[in-house]
Amino acid sequence: VEPFQIPSGSMIPTLEVGDFILVNKFAYGIRLPVVDTKVIEVSDPKRGDVMVFAYPEHPEQDFIKRVIGLPGDTVQRRGGVVFVNGDPVRQTRLDVVADHDAPQRRVQEVRETLADGRSYVTYDGGPDLPGDDTPVRRVPAGCYLMMGDNRDNSLDSRWPPEIGVGLLPAENIIGRAEMVLASWKPGASLFKPWTWLNLQWDRFLVRIR
């Protein structure tokens, strides 16, 4: 495993700014570190996995999003609903809440449930926003289609790579996010020792789903 810190709000409410997470780098296989070649196959990414990956345009930057489309899938978003291979991902509307990262912004919590029963909560900022409606996109072999859970505040595979993530090549995958180890409140800093214990205790050892 390797620790990562969440720098942005694109995965709220699943992950919050300040979360310190553990990533399983061997979840999908073992790669030789110098030549970056997979030598042992473990498993393939599954829909719903939360993955850390190297941003294709700037591989020195690590991004984190959720797997929505697998190789061979067709994916489209219509009216804020995700369609995979022509079937809508089931949505259950929950509460209207303040965006954790921008409290002045009100968002709708929406639980998405995949065909295999996996579910997670996303944020919807309202109708007719950029990214609510996309063309049908087929995911080519060796690639994945990624989206942030904070759907109206995430530059992901709905946008081309010069703007967002584009389609993610498999060789850019770093690993699967497994657990929030700890989380610091806004304003905490390594350079401010008096803030080191400003922890969000309810996010200690939280499993990422």
WOJO-V108640 format. One line per field, one symbol per residue. phi: phi as a letter, one per 40 degrees, with the letter a starting at -180 (. if undefined). Layout:
phi = ???
This chain:
phi = .bcbbccbccbcccbbdhcbbbbccbcbhbbccccfbcbbcbacdbdgccbcacddcbccccbbabcbbcdgcbbabbfgbcbbfgbcccbbcbccbcddcadcccbccbcbbcccgcaabbbbchcgcdgcbbccbcccdgbbbbbcccdcaacbccbcccbbcgcccdcccciccbaccaabcdgcadcbdcbcbcccccbcfcccb
